[in-house]
Amino acid sequence: MGLVHNLKYEGFDVTLAPDGEAGLRLACDTRPDLILLDVMMPKMNGFEVLAELRRVGLDMQVLMLTARGTEEDKVRGLGLGADDYITKPFSLRELIARVNSSLRRVRQQREAADAKPLAFGDVVIDPRGRKVSKGGLDRPLSSREFDLLLFLARNPERAFSREELLRSVWGWNYEGTDRTVDNFMRVLRASLEDDPSHPVHFRTVFGIGYSFNP
């Protein structure tokens, strides 16, 4: 709790999770810019949480905190997708410096991503304006339809289960079903495929779910 107090004093908006399982749910629901992830946690350890975050396509910055400073642990954490690794005990000044460095990268990446249109076929996605056009004509989408489209476009050629898409786009606690994803994919196909009955971009991966082919 002392660390939380110090981070809040420095001006950060902080949410604390009591264990790894709760932390994973919070991360999926709230999409923080950065996660300070302790390795030694009940229910799910930090390595397990990190692996699941990256598996479902969440790419927020992750700074791992651990008392285990072995090279093997560091290599494992970085290999799973950690952005930084700090060993206890550490000074508050060092931690704040690393958090600020990570958040600068977040801002730079977000500005670059928001400014750069994404395109496939004759479809253009404007992330900043949250607009989509096909063949030069606007194709209105709901906010959630756009969120799903943008998530898929930023994670091409990956097969996602319906559950993974629900977690990543709707959030962990959303009470929708597999049919929710199916219905939204049907809308994207109808709006953006040349022939919705034979989709080229929004593909069904039998036995798994869906993938996006740009």
C-alpha positions, 0 to 999 in steps of 0.5 A, a space after each residue: 500500500 505504501 507504493 500505491 500511496 507514493 504513486 498517487 502522490 506523484 500524480 498517477 491514477 492507480 488501481 490495486 489488485 489483490 491477486 493475479 487473477 483479479 489483476 488480469 480481470 482488471 487489466 482486461 476491463 480497464 486497459 491501463 497504460 501500464 501495469 506494475 506486475 509482481 511476480 509472486 502473487 496468489 492464484 496466478 503468478 506474474 508470469 502467468 498473468 503476463 502470458 495471458 495478457 499477451 495471448 489475448 492481444 493486450 499490449 499495454 506496458 508491463 513493468 515486472 517487480 520481483 525479488 527474484 533477480 536471477 538472469 533466468 527469471 529476467 529472460 523469462 519475463 522479457 521473453 513473455 513480453 515484459 517491457 521492463 524488469 526491476 528487482 527488489 529492493 528498488 528506490 522510489 526514484 528509480 521506479 518513478 523514472 522507469 514508469 515515466 519512461 514507459 509512459 512516454 513510449 505509450 504516448 509516442 506509440 499512441 500518437 503514431 497509431 492514432 495518426 496513421 490510417 490502416 488500409 486493406 483492400 479498398 477499405 481505409 480505417 481512420 483511428 483518430 477520427 474513428 471513421 471507416 470508408 470503403 471505395 471512398 464511401 463512408 461506412 458507418 459503424 457503431 462504437 463497438 463495431 469500430 472497436 472490434 474492427 480496429 482490434 482485428 486490424 491491429 492484430 492481423 493473421 492471428 486466430 482469436 477465439 470468441 472468448 478472447 475477442 469478448 475479453 479484449 474488445 468488450 472486457 472481462 466482465 461483459 456477459 455476452 455470448 459467442 453469438 455476440 461476436 458472431 453477430 458483430 462479425 456478420 456486420 463487419 462482413 456485410 459492411 466491408 467485404 465485397 462478397 459477405 457470403 465469401 469473406 476474404 478479410 474476416 475469416 472463420 477459423 473452424 474450431 477456434 473463432 476468427 482471424 483478420 487477413 489484410 
